[in-house]
């Protein structure tokens, strides 16, 4: 009888694999990895063995999920050829397309792999497809798509797009309590702000990314967050604190032998040694890193390390050594992935060649610097502030090329026969006077341009109202001096308008709202475009009834301005409205960030309660 029961139990286990210990162990591992309770690289062997076991036993319920995790493992292991073969095997499997969570994880791995290749058309096509899928997916799937798009836009220097998708992803991942994704989006936001020279925001979000990641077991992304924060602290001159985080990152990359991470961490530490004038140690580490980066195919870090070596030689007065390394970098400049890297190097090359009186090389360097600066401008043109900054730099480089050309002509002219010396002297004097006059003219022109650019940099280009930087500054100035109301406005179903009728119609709606706000607000009230379809209002009142009256009048005026838009687009068969969340400052609550956060919570409630309404604290 006992033998019969044992045989019967064994038969049931064979028919139902989920009853077996091996199946349960595999499922437990998969859940731990997906829940960020285990680090991919430190449990790589266990994950590989589990994946093979699942395939061998044909456990279909676990097969595709394990395959999706294995894709991410191969990418983190930098096994790109193996990843390509793996994706080719699985990504077109019909059963996978019925499981969107897993299908999107495969698409994430595919786009990250494509970004390492030169097929930009394939990259753009997949990114566009992900954007089209986004509206119809549920929140968990949207997080995967937004995470993938943030990675894509960062790689393409798409500053505005990176910030947009990262902020949206952060909001969704907070609602979903997805700590790992929160950390990812916070890091992307921090890196973007750092690139835009908004160092305080960059530092804030980099620190928040570290705090969140340290609550997970995803040690790779925690290490990357440590590295980002370390570099941000370096730029803020917090060297001692920066070294702590950089060494944490380096320790992890060494423990899993991740070459790319090693090259980035070692370069940052070599830069620290250089800044502290420890030239011998800095030179040794930079040389090691250049060799490691070359062998790992991380060419950006190879060239960055070589540029650092040249800088060290310059500081030591070894100009010929610096020039030799600089020429080596110049010969393989195409290995740099971004135009901004090339432009920065060429600026240094120009200064070095000028110092060594190598005029032709200097002239060539500044011409190429201008070319790559313009390419960088094209790549970042979607960000208005950065565009204006780069345009101004381009203008300065054009003036410098003109000046250098004049100097070269003068030098060649002075080389003629001795009997022309008197004529040359007179001509040189005349040219010098002209150059002084031109320089003065350019100087006053640049002063006027700077004033103009400063004004433009504080104005939203579309609606001609204050932009985020300007309204935030206005709010910060007022909140410390008086009681006021901070309100956040979000246009209802704005994405639907963009998707169905195009961005031109969406732009008309934004302009209509700005016009309505300007008509509605009183003299001492302020508003500005906070981002996308969101607006920040600084109302010079603490009276709830007054705020409600402003909301009512603004709603009426906005509806009036939208009449023509709806008349020209009859398919817009719903009212174009907005939702507002507001909070009132008190003597004890004058922190602007906290007030904005509270207003944003009220806005979220207004959206949840059906939109087209004001909720005020």
C-alpha positions, 0 to 999 in steps of 0.5 A, a space after each residue: 500500500 505504501 509503495 502504491 502511494 509513493 508511486 502515485 505521488 511520483 506520477 502526479 509530480 511528473 504530470 504536474 512539474 510545479 509540484 517538484 522541488 526543482 521547479 519550485 527552486 527555479 520559480 523562486 530564483 526567477 521571482 527573486 531576480 525579477 523582484 531585484 532581491 538578487 544581483 544578476 552578475 553575482 548570481 550569473 552561474 545560478 541563473 544560467 544553470 536554472 535557465 538550462 534546467 528549465 529548457 531541458 525539462 520543458 517547463 513552459 510556464 517558466 521558459 519565456 520568463 527565464 529567457 527574458 531574464 537571461 537576455 538582461 544577464 547577457 547584456 550585463 555580462 557584455 556578451 553581445 554576440 551571444 545576446 544577438 543569437 539569444 534574441 534571434 531565437 526567442 523574440 519572434 516566438 508567437 507565445 511571447 507576443 501574448 505575454 506583453 511584460 516579457 515581450 517588452 523585456 526582450 524589446 528592451 534588450 534588443 534596443 540596448 543591443 542595437 544602440 551598440 551598432 551603427 544601424 540608426 534606422 533600426 534603432 529609430 524604428 524600434 523606439 518609435 514602435 515602443 512610443 506607439 505601444 505606450 498609451 495602450 499598455 498598463 502601468 507595469 508595462 509602461 514602466 518597461 517602455 519608458 525605461 527603454 526610451 530613457 536609455 535610448 534618448 540618453 544615448 542620442 543626447 535627447 535631453 528634453 526627451 530623456 527628461 520627459 520620459 524619466 519624469 513620467 516613468 518616475 511617477 509610474 514607478 512610485 505608484 507601483 512601488 518599483 524601487 529599481 525603476 525609481 532608481 533608474 529614472 532618478 539617475 537619468 534625471 540627475 545625469 540630464 540636469 548635470 548635462 544642462 549645468 543645473 548642478 544642484 538638481 543634478 546632485 539632488 536626483 543623483 543622491 535620491 537615486 543612490 538612496 533608492 537603489 541601496 534598498 534593492 539587491 541590484 548591485 550593478 545599478 547601485 554601483 552605476 548610481 554610486 559612480 554618477 553621484 561620485 562624478 556629480 560630487 567631483 564637479 561640486 568640489 566635494 572631493 572626499 565624499 566623491 571618492 567614497 562613492 567612486 571606490 564603492 562603484 569600483 569595488 563592485 565592478 572589480 568583483 564581477 570583472 565588468 570591464 566597462 564599469 571598471 574603465 569609467 570608475 578608474 578614469 574618475 579616480 585618475 581625474 581625482 588624483 590629477 586634480 590633487 596634483 598626484 601626477 605620478 599616480 594619476 599618470 599610472 592609473 590613466 595609462 592602465 585605464 587606456 589599455 584596459 578600455 582599448 581591450 574592452 572596446 570602450 573607446 570613449 574611455 580609451 580616448 578620455 584616458 589618453 586626453 587625461 595623460 596629455 593633460 598630466 604631461 602639460 601640468 608637468 611642463 612635458 609639452 612634447 610628451 603631451 603633444 605626442 599623446 594628443 596626436 595619437 588621440 587625433 589620429 583615432 578621433 572617430 572612435 569617440 561616439 559623441 560630437 561633444 566629446 570631439 569638440 571638447 578634445 579639439 578645444 584642448 588641441 587648439 590650445 596646445 598647438 597654439 602654445 607650441 606655435 604650430 599654427 596650421 595644426 591650431 587652425 585645423 583644430 579650431 575649424 574641426 571644433 566648430 564643425 563638431 560643435 555645430 553637430 552637437 547643436 543639431 543633436 541637442 536642438 530640442 532643448 532651447 536653453 542648451 541650444 542658445 548656449 551652444 549657438 553662442 559658443 559657435 559664434 565665438 568660435 567663428 570669431 576666433 577662426 577669423 582672428 586666427 586667419 588674420 594672424 596667419 596672413 600677417 605671419 606669412 606677409 612678414 616673411 617677404 623680402 627685407 626691402 618690404 619691411 617698411 610697407 609690411 610694418 605700416 600694413 600690420 599697423 593698419 590691420 592691427 587697428 582694424 582688428 582692434 576696431 573689429 574686436 571692440 565691435 564684436 565685444 559690444 555685439 556679444 554683450 547685446 547678444 548675451 542680454 538677448 539670450 538671457 531674456 530668451 533663456 527665461 522665456 518659453 519659446 512656444 507660448 512666450 510666457 515664463 519658462 520653468 527656470 523663470 517661474 521657479 525663481 519668481 516663486 522662490 523669491 516670493 515664498 520667503 517674503 509673503 503668504 501665497 498659493 502655489 498651484 500646479 495645472 495640467 491640461 486634461 487629455 492633452 496627450 490624446 489631442 497630440 496623438 489624434 490631431 498632431 502636435 500643431 493642434 496641441 501647440 495651439 491649445 498650449 498657446 490658448 491656455 497661456 493667453 487665457 492665464 495672462 488675461 485672468 491673473 492679477 498684476 501680482 500673480 505669476 505663472 509659467 510653463 512648468 513642463 509639457 502641458 503642466 503650468 506653475 502658478 504663484 498666486 498672491 493670496 492665501 484666500 481659498 475663495 480667491 483661488 477658486 474665483 481665479 480657477 473659475 475665471 481661468 476655466 471660462 477664458 480658456 474655453 473661450 480661447 479654445 472655440 476656434 480650435 474646436 471649430 477647425 477640428 470638429 473631431 474634438 468632441 469633448 471639452 478642452 479643460 484643465 485640472 488644478 491642484 493648489 496649496 497655501 503657504 504658512 509661516 511654517 511652510 515656506 519650502 518651495 519644493 514641499 509646496 510644489 509637491 503638495 500642490 502636485 498631490 492635489 493635482 493628482 487627486 483632481 485627476 483621479 476625481 474626474 478632472 476639470 476641477 480644483 482641489 486646494 489644501 
